[in-house]
Amino acid sequence: MARETIIAILTRNDAEWIAVFGSYARGSANPSSDIDILVRFARKKSLFSLVRIEDELARALCMKVDLVTENAVSPYLADAIYRDAVVIYDAGGLPHIFTTSLMPY
């Protein structure tokens, strides 16, 4: 149910790629855990739009949501985030950070 809700809300807002990371992805979530969602949108979103989408997700899921856009991932945290990430929706292609970080190799 949560997976379908996340996908429905985010694709309605032009998401191309969605992954869950953190405790839910690792299977170590507890009742007070938030859910960490990584997303790539087809079009750039304003801060107001991102806050609205995050709030919509939180209300629908009845839990705190941390919505992180692919462009906002710190290079210092990228490895840990992508190591945990469980892709739940992919309209096609690899996340941008994968393609750019692998280019030199």
C-alpha positions in Angstrom: 0.0 0.0 0.0 2.7 2.5 1.0 4.7 1.8 -2.2 1.7 2.4 -4.4 0.8 5.6 -2.6 4.4 6.9 -2.9 4.5 6.1 -6.6 1.0 7.6 -7.3 1.8 10.9 -5.5 5.2 11.3 -7.0 4.4 10.3 -10.6 1.4 12.7 -10.5 4.1 15.3 -9.8 6.3 14.3 -12.7 8.7 11.8 -11.0 10.9 9.8 -13.4 12.7 7.7 -10.8 11.9 6.9 -7.1 13.9 5.0 -4.5 13.5 4.5 -0.7 16.7 4.6 1.3 17.6 4.5 5.0 16.0 2.4 7.7 13.0 1.3 5.6 15.2 0.2 2.7 17.5 -1.7 5.1 14.6 -3.3 6.9 15.5 -1.8 10.2 12.6 0.7 10.6 10.7 1.0 13.9 7.4 2.7 14.6 9.0 6.1 15.1 11.1 5.9 11.9 10.6 8.4 9.1 10.7 7.3 5.5 13.5 8.6 3.3 12.6 9.0 -0.4 15.0 9.8 -3.2 13.4 11.2 -6.4 14.3 12.5 -9.8 11.7 14.8 -11.4 11.3 15.4 -15.1 11.2 19.1 -14.4 12.8 21.3 -11.7 10.6 21.8 -8.7 10.4 25.0 -6.6 11.1 24.7 -2.9 7.4 25.4 -2.3 6.4 22.5 -4.5 8.8 20.1 -2.8 7.5 21.1 0.6 3.9 20.6 -0.7 4.7 17.1 -2.1 6.5 16.1 1.1 3.5 17.2 3.1 1.1 15.3 0.9 3.2 12.1 1.2 3.4 12.5 5.0 -0.4 12.9 5.3 -1.1 10.0 3.0 1.4 7.7 4.7 0.7 8.9 8.3 4.5 9.3 9.0 7.3 11.8 8.7 8.8 11.8 5.2 12.2 13.1 4.1 12.0 13.8 0.4 15.4 14.2 -1.3 15.8 15.2 -4.9 18.6 13.6 -6.8 20.2 17.0 -7.5 20.3 17.7 -3.7 22.3 14.6 -2.7 25.6 15.6 -1.1 28.6 14.0 -2.8 29.7 13.0 0.7 26.5 11.1 1.4 25.8 9.7 -2.1 27.6 6.4 -1.6 25.7 5.6 1.6 22.4 6.7 0.1 22.7 4.8 -3.1 24.0 1.7 -1.4 20.8 1.5 0.7 18.5 2.7 -2.1 15.7 0.4 -3.2 14.2 1.5 -6.5 10.4 1.4 -6.5 9.8 3.2 -9.7 11.9 3.8 -12.9 10.5 5.3 -16.0 13.7 4.4 -17.7 17.4 5.0 -17.4 19.9 5.3 -14.6 19.8 8.1 -12.0 22.0 11.1 -13.1 24.3 10.8 -10.2 25.2 7.2 -11.3 26.0 8.2 -14.8 28.1 11.2 -13.8 30.0 9.5 -11.0 30.9 6.6 -13.3 32.0 8.7 -16.3 35.7 8.8 -15.4 35.9 5.0 -15.2 
